[in-house]
Amino acid sequence: LAYSTISQLGYMFIGCGVGAAAAGIFHLYTHAFFKSLLFLSAGSVIHALSGEQDMRKMGGLRKRLPRTFPVFLAGAIAIAGVPFFSGFFSKDAILAQAFGRGHVVIWALGLFTAILTAFYMFRLIFLTFYGEERFGHETSRHLHESPFLMTAPLFVLAGCSVVAGYVGL
């Protein structure tokens, strides 16, 4: 997740670099919601697994974390730029401005990085929440959903990750 911040900052720089500063700032705004959601959701997963951070030792958490999974998924969908989620609107604004102002190579690179972002975010989702459980018996015994105090803000951020992009319309 930390490295994905760099690619999102790259989008903001593209917006400013092609003369579409408003689009770059708009992406900063939408990014604040979905990235904070992703980091806090990751914290919820780490909490559930008693500190484990290696995705290769996760898997099958979709059913075990019924509140964390949907909000994590919403954040991944938003950062991937799926239509109707906030990241789509801000990334599209940047890419449209780049293409419309004749920066076709920058547009193509931006489009390519959007595809890469979608790939690694859904890889994260599948490794963490789907497939076989790859954690030990001891971790499985102590695995638990985060308390409401931790998950309630995630639902607020998930809602914002969906609707924040509509401000740009």
C-alpha positions, -999 to +999 in steps of 0.1 A: +000+000+000+028+024+008+043+021-027+009+027-043+010+061-028+039+070-051+018+061-082-011+082-070+013+111-064+024+105-099-011+111-111-013+144-092+020+155-108+007+145-143-024+167-137-003+196-126+024+189-153-001+190-182-017+222-170-047+206-152-039+215-117-075+213-107-076+177-118-044+170-098-059+186-067-091+167-072-072+134-072-055+145-040-089+150-025-103+116-036-070+099-028-073+110+008-104+089+013-095+057-005-059+056+007-068+063+043-095+036+040-069+011+026-043+018+053-068+016+082-084-015+067-049-031+065-045-022+101-078-040+109-064-071+090-031-069+109-050-065+142-071-096+134-040-116+126-022-106+158+004-085+140+010-106+109+018-084+079+030-110+053+002-115+027+016-149+019+006-160+054-030-148+050-058-160+027-095-169+033-102-139+054-133-128+036-156-149+058-136-143+090-136-105+087-171-097+075-168-060+083-133-054+071-136-072+038-162-051+021-146-018+031-112-030+020-127-041-013-144-006-017-110+011-012-093-013-037-121-006-063-118+031-058-080+032-062-082+009-092-103+036-109-134+014-114-163+035-128-187+051-102-161+051-075-141+082-066-108+072-081-124+068-115-136+104-116-103+119-105-080+097-126-103+101-156-101+139-152-063+138-153-061+113-182-087+133-202-068+165-197-035+149-207-050+134-238-070+166-247-039+188-244-019+166-267+002+147-242-005+113-257+027+096-243+019+109-208-017+098-212-006+063-223+018+060-193-010+071-170-034+046-185-007+018-182-001+027-145-039+027-139-040-009-152-010-018-130-027-003-100-058-024-106-036-055-110-017-052-078-047-040-057-068-070-068-038-093-062-037-079-027-075-086-023-072-122-036-041-131-016-056-117+016-093-125+015-097-154-009-082-189-013-070-212+014-061-199+049-023-198+050-019-188+086-010-212+114-033-229+139-023-205+167-032-175+146-065-191+135-075-196+172-070-159+180-083-145+147-111-120+153-128-091+136-118-057+148-141-041+173-168-016+161-146+013+174-121+004+147-144-006+119-170+023+122-145+048+106-138+024+078-175+025+068-175+063+067-143+063+046-158+036+023-188+057+017-166+087+009-145+065-014-176+059-034-192+093-035-163+118-032-158+117-069-192+130-077-181+164-063-162+168-095-193+165-116 
